[in-house]
Amino acid sequence: AVAVLDPHRQDCEFPAKNLAAVGVTFCLVMALRARLRDMGNFDQLPEPNLREYMDLVCLGTVADIVPLLEDNRILTHFGLMELSSGRRPGVAALKEVAGMLTETVNAGQIAYRLAPRINAVGRMGRATEAVELLSTRSYSHALKMARKLDEANTQRQAVEQKIFEDALAKAEKERKKGEPRALVLASENWHAGVVGIVASKLVERFACPVVMIAMDGETGKGSARSTGRVHLYQALCDCADTLAGFGGHQAAAGLTIRKEMLEAFRNSFLRVVNEQVGDQALSKVIKVDGELSPAIWTRELVEKIEALAPYGAGNPEPKFIAKAVEVRSARNVGRDPPFHLKLTLTDGKSLFDAIGFGLGDRLRDIGNRIDIVYSAELNRWEGRTSVQLKLYDLHPSEQE
């Protein structure tokens, strides 16, 4: 290679070490523009306005779940402005099919509404459709492609739900043998492009590392996800003699394996996880910033919290605990599983709307009073703006 651009090389002095690949590419293009300017190339030709490409940089940065700190925070901040303007036909069309026509885009909407549609075609083996969407100059063609991405996302959700139900049954069967510190699950019927998403869901449910392997004949491709207490990549390094290949980091990894090594890998991985965890209990941990009554939140205060955005990896949204909140109503919403949980809560004086995305199966935990982990946000709908609580977890209150 003429050059290798990798901020993590030991001999690389570039200060921004946490850029996504799209960020590294953007920095290369900026350096190239500066060099061409110094050489006089723009004396007769217009100099490219790279800000017009910040929407793509922002999409890739958030979708890659890199820490939204330092350079990434700057790229995302200005990229969100470009995304909100929707000047790129593909972005405008994608926002339309995602129901975001009038909304100012934030990082959460990229993570949960835009990026999944782009990723879906890649997971389903049709990644060129996303490239075509983002590169076309025709809005009508962009809208056609955006609808294809939306359809692929719906297909991906259906496949994901089927795999999740199958994997959940396998996991419950494994747990009946005891309380395993990790789950290694495999099937001939799973789609390799979706198992990583399902592995993340199982980690949320069982609070332990999960490896899901999609077998295809004599080989399998797997995705692994972990809790914060198990270093996945190190665990796979310690199981390397049972794997055909692997790569990743502390929280997520991918692997390939021969069918005849599956049981040996399972035994080795469980042993290594036990060694890493020791006597610690594996449990779901949510870091919170304090205990606050929902009554404190006004539109003005939420707007001040929003000024700390963009939120994401490395810069999480502030979360709070409220105890013994009274429940006035509770129901599931959404067309397909996983359903969302919609609540009306009160502190005895005021009512508060609350939404728990993907928490529909927790409806059974709702009593007269609950303890909640939440963040406060502004819900903008049909020209109206109101304070809404976004729920991350809930439990029946001891003060029931």
C-alpha atoms as one frame of an Amber mdcrd trajectory, in Angstrom:
protein
   0.000   0.000   0.000   1.134   3.571  -0.696  -0.141   4.470   2.759  -2.141
   2.912   5.606  -4.473   5.230   7.512  -5.110   3.796  10.971  -5.115   6.084
  14.038  -4.507   3.022  16.232  -1.118   2.222  14.705   1.594   2.758  17.297
   3.531   4.987  14.888   0.484   7.158  14.036   0.600  10.626  15.600  -2.919
  11.630  14.541  -4.646  12.721  17.779  -8.214  11.540  17.052  -8.035   7.852
  17.959 -11.763   7.045  18.112 -12.918   8.042  14.627 -15.187   5.713  12.696
 -13.931   4.695   9.247 -16.067   7.455   7.720 -14.330   9.966  10.011 -10.884
   8.778   8.923 -11.996   9.116   5.298 -13.324  12.625   5.874 -10.048  13.719
   7.492  -8.163  12.331   4.482 -10.371  14.312   2.109  -9.859  17.502   4.165
  -6.084  17.003   4.035  -6.242  16.347   0.295  -8.245  19.542  -0.241  -5.701
  21.549   1.759  -2.819  20.119  -0.277  -4.593  20.877  -3.577  -5.278  24.423
  -2.347  -1.587  24.907  -1.558  -0.726  23.666  -5.064  -3.043  26.246  -6.631
  -5.552  23.747  -8.015  -8.483  25.920  -6.944  -7.237  29.102  -8.642  -9.407
  28.313 -11.661 -11.820  25.704 -10.243 -14.267  26.095  -7.335 -13.060  24.685
  -4.041 -15.239  21.774  -2.809 -17.541  22.578   0.112 -16.986  19.521   2.275
 -19.638  20.607   4.750 -22.183  19.294   2.247 -20.940  15.773   3.054 -21.211
  16.091   6.828 -24.587  14.314   6.781 -22.890  11.138   5.545 -20.088  11.516
   8.086 -22.662  11.895  10.856 -24.675   8.874   9.697 -21.614   6.641   9.688
 -20.240   7.965  12.980 -23.442   7.371  14.935 -24.260   4.073  13.221 -20.768
   2.740  14.045 -21.389   3.454  17.771 -18.037   5.187  18.295 -17.673   7.490
  21.334 -19.367  10.829  20.645 -16.521  12.786  22.203 -13.881  15.213  20.903
 -13.647  15.076  17.081 -16.591  12.684  16.787 -18.748  15.100  18.764 -17.827
  17.954  16.400 -18.461  15.878  13.275 -21.811  14.679  14.643 -22.915  18.137
  15.813 -22.468  19.758  12.404 -23.548  16.632  10.558 -26.893  16.701  12.382
 -27.455  20.194  10.985 -26.948  18.857   7.457 -29.190  15.866   8.140 -31.921
  18.118   9.497 -31.809  20.297   6.380 -32.301  17.202   4.202 -30.553  18.731
   1.182 -29.364  15.318  -0.045 -32.248  13.622  -1.906 -31.456  10.223  -0.402
 -31.464  11.577   3.140 -34.695  13.512   2.582 -36.370  10.402   1.155 -35.122
   8.227   3.998 -36.502  10.717   6.527 -39.844  10.639   4.730 -40.246   6.854
   4.869 -39.118   6.923   8.503 -41.840   9.461   9.342 -39.379  12.278  10.094
 -40.415  14.907   7.556 -40.652  17.892   9.905 -38.292  16.789  12.639 -34.885
  18.117  13.610 -32.708  15.018  13.540 -30.858  13.885  16.671 -28.381  11.069
  17.237 -31.033   8.805  18.729 -33.141   9.052  15.589 -30.140   8.053  13.491
 -29.501   5.060  15.744 -33.090   3.829  15.869 -34.772   5.071  12.685 -32.313
   5.929   9.898 -29.338   3.618  10.464 -31.451   0.433  10.855 -32.968   1.011
   7.417 -29.536   1.522   5.854 -28.091  -1.474   7.691 -31.057  -3.698   6.831
 -30.198  -4.007   3.132 -26.619  -4.873   4.041 -27.774  -7.524   6.494 -30.106
  -8.947   3.851 -27.278  -9.010   1.249 -28.287  -5.943  -0.813 -25.904  -3.228
   0.397 -25.593  -1.553  -3.024 -29.183  -0.316  -2.664 -28.112   1.924   0.229
 -25.236   3.301  -1.846 -27.643   4.015  -4.703 -30.012   5.816  -2.317 -27.340
   8.107  -0.858 -25.666   8.913  -4.175 -28.645   9.661  -6.438 -29.530  13.269
  -7.311 -33.135  12.409  -8.171 -35.647  12.681  -5.342 -38.168  10.433  -7.093
 -35.513   7.727  -7.507 -34.345   8.288  -3.923 -37.906   7.797  -2.673 -38.152
   4.543  -4.618 -34.894   3.305  -3.087 -35.860   4.506   0.401 -39.039   2.424
   0.199 -36.917  -0.578  -0.748 -34.776   0.023   2.341 -37.919   0.336   4.456
 -39.242  -2.967   3.088 -35.888  -4.631   3.783 -36.014  -3.315   7.340 -39.488
  -4.801   7.794 -38.198  -8.116   6.443 -35.190  -7.903   8.740 -37.469  -7.295
  11.740 -39.565 -10.343  10.867 -36.483 -12.538  10.460 -35.017 -11.095  13.654
 -38.179 -11.815  15.662 -38.303 -15.419  14.447 -34.638 -15.966  15.304 -35.104
 -14.261  18.675 -37.967 -16.575  19.621 -35.949 -19.639  18.556 -32.829 -18.455
  20.376 -34.831 -17.578  23.488 -36.210 -21.119  23.634 -32.665 -22.526  23.289
 -31.393 -20.160  25.989 -34.169 -21.119  28.412 -33.357 -24.788  27.804 -29.692
 -24.129  28.614 -30.610 -22.225  31.770 -32.699 -25.135  33.051 -29.411 -27.053
  33.362 -28.154 -24.357  35.749 -27.235 -20.669  35.693 -24.586 -20.416  32.935
 -22.240 -17.434  32.978 -22.490 -17.284  29.164 -24.651 -18.599  26.331 -23.320
 -20.187  23.123 -26.205 -20.921  20.747 -26.153 -22.251  17.182 -28.611 -23.164
  14.445 -28.738 -24.032  10.756 -31.857 -21.867  10.413 -30.419 -18.476  11.423
 -29.437 -15.592   9.134 -25.822 -14.573   9.728 -26.634 -10.896   9.141 -29.132
 -10.740  11.981 -27.681 -12.854  14.797 -25.707  -9.932  16.239 -28.885  -7.937
  16.888 -30.510 -10.930  18.570 -27.388 -11.563  20.659 -27.671  -7.991  22.000
 -31.289  -8.625  22.997 -30.352 -11.808  24.832 -27.579  -9.965  26.694 -30.216
  -7.456  27.841 -32.492 -10.256  29.019 -29.985 -12.587  30.687 -27.186 -10.157
  31.667 -24.451 -12.486  30.430 -22.231 -12.754  27.317 -23.981 -14.345  24.338
 -22.504 -15.969  21.218 -24.929 -16.755  18.390 -23.691 -18.826  15.458 -25.445
 -19.210  12.107 -24.354 -22.576  10.750 -24.094 -23.209   7.011 -23.031 -26.764
   6.325 -19.691 -27.488   7.939 -18.911 -23.876   8.921 -20.627 -21.197  10.953
 -20.455 -17.429  11.271 -21.111 -16.019  14.711 -21.645 -12.728  16.484 -20.886
 -12.210  20.152 -22.066  -9.504  22.538 -21.026  -8.950  26.123 -21.812  -7.240
  29.377 -19.317  -4.710  30.707 -17.732  -7.307  32.998 -16.445  -9.688  30.329
 -13.815  -8.676  27.760 -15.040 -10.506  24.672 -11.992 -10.169  22.465  -9.691
 -11.421  25.217 -12.071 -14.329  25.856 -11.977 -15.297  22.173  -8.177 -15.027
  22.166  -8.161 -17.609  24.963 -10.392 -19.871  22.809  -8.439 -19.321  19.584
  -7.518 -23.004  19.156 -11.229 -23.832  18.661 -11.949 -21.097  16.098 -11.203
 -20.673  12.391 -11.044 -16.889  12.800 -12.285 -14.033  14.989 -12.035 -10.302
  15.622 -13.657  -7.574  17.661 -13.294  -5.623  20.882 -14.419  -5.713  24.498
 -18.165  -5.495  23.909 -18.710  -7.087  20.473 -16.975  -9.596  18.244 -17.403
 -11.837  15.226 -16.095 -15.320  14.609 -15.994 -18.245  12.189 -15.953 -21.849
  13.358 -15.907 -25.379  12.013 -18.934 -27.487  12.933 -16.871 -30.184  14.629
 -15.325 -27.574  16.985 -18.633 -26.162  18.208 -18.843 -28.134  21.461 -15.164
 -27.616  22.223 -15.609 -23.872  21.739 -18.695 -23.804  23.981 -16.848 -25.542
  26.810 -13.754 -23.378  26.366 -15.736 -20.114  26.219 -17.745 -20.947  29.359
 -14.518 -21.780  31.202 -12.827 -18.524  30.138 -15.840 -16.395  31.100 -15.958
 -18.058  34.517 -12.271 -17.247  34.967 -12.829 -13.592  34.020 -15.894 -13.120
  36.216 -14.688 -15.027  39.267 -17.055 -14.569  42.216 -18.768 -11.489  40.750
 -22.483 -11.656  40.042 -23.488 -11.067  36.438 -26.350  -8.582  36.386 -27.696
  -5.759  34.289 -26.193  -2.434  35.403 -27.593   0.977  34.479 -25.552   3.973
  35.559 -27.729   6.836  36.804 -26.930  10.461  37.570 -29.219  10.978  40.551
 -32.704  10.665  42.029 -35.197  13.210  40.715 -38.963  13.453  40.822 -40.594
  13.747  37.377 -42.287  16.893  38.690 -39.036  18.856  38.340 -39.037  18.707
  34.544 -40.216  21.713  32.582 -39.821  22.349  28.884 -37.108  24.917  29.621
 -35.117  22.496  31.793 -35.323  19.696  29.207 -34.072  22.122  26.540 -31.021
  22.816  28.718 -30.345  19.085  28.978 -30.737  18.781  25.206 -27.957  21.356
  24.820 -25.528  18.673  26.063 -26.324  16.517  23.000 -25.414  14.742  20.783
 -25.822  11.758  23.082 -24.528   8.313  22.331 -21.591   6.031  23.095 -19.160
   7.800  25.415 -21.643  10.605  26.133 -24.803   8.885  27.407 -28.034  10.745
  27.980 -28.450  11.690  31.675 -30.569   9.108  33.498 -32.404   9.439  36.796
 -34.282   7.334  39.345 -37.770   8.102  40.616 -39.283   5.882  43.319 -42.842
   4.957  44.155 -44.341   6.729  41.145 -48.081   6.105  40.885 -49.359   4.422
  37.702 -52.611   5.766  36.263 -52.592   3.711  33.046 -50.360   1.192  31.263
 -50.606  -0.432  27.840 -48.546  -1.824  24.992 -48.207   0.126  21.752 -46.675
  -0.694  18.374 -47.710  -2.791  15.400 -45.255  -5.655  15.847 -43.124  -7.108
  18.632 -41.096  -6.042  20.458 -43.887  -3.794  21.688 -43.352  -0.521  23.510
 -44.725   0.315  26.945 -46.892   3.436  27.231 -47.618   4.747  30.723 -49.376
   7.649  32.381 -47.729   8.407  35.732 -48.424  10.873  38.532 -46.709  12.273
  41.603 -50.126  12.978  43.109 -50.373  16.449  41.589 -49.376  16.287  37.903
 -49.644  13.660  35.159 -46.640  12.549  33.096 -46.510  10.612  29.844 -43.831
   7.904  29.699 -42.648   5.557  26.960 -40.449   2.480  27.300 -39.158   1.462
  23.869 -38.966  -2.321  23.561 -40.209  -2.781  27.136 -43.617  -4.150  26.187
 -42.936  -7.476  27.921 -42.590  -5.603  31.234 -46.294  -4.802  31.341 -46.705
  -7.686  33.770 -44.398  -5.896  36.248 -46.703  -2.887  36.518 -48.408  -2.395
  39.872 -49.991   0.630  41.541 -46.521   2.135  42.154 -43.226   1.521  40.401
 -39.592   2.598  40.634 -38.276   3.835  37.299 -34.995   4.701  35.587 -35.713
   7.423  33.062 -34.554  10.416  31.073 -36.626  13.468  30.205 -37.225  14.514
  26.607 -39.478  16.744  24.558 -42.138  14.956  22.548 -42.935  16.994  19.460
 -46.085  15.749  17.754 -48.508  17.467  15.377 -47.234  20.927  16.256 -47.420
  20.382  20.003 -44.478  20.006  22.371 -44.685  18.311  25.774 -42.352  16.750
  28.320 -42.134  12.969  28.101 -40.248  10.471  30.238 -38.207   7.840  28.374
 -38.003   4.675  30.475 -34.941   2.425  30.618 -36.045   0.105  33.408 -38.792
  -0.330  35.975 -39.626  -2.491  38.985 -42.577  -2.788  41.370 -41.955  -0.355
  44.204 -41.297  -1.588  47.732 -43.612   1.239  48.777 -46.490  -0.397  46.851
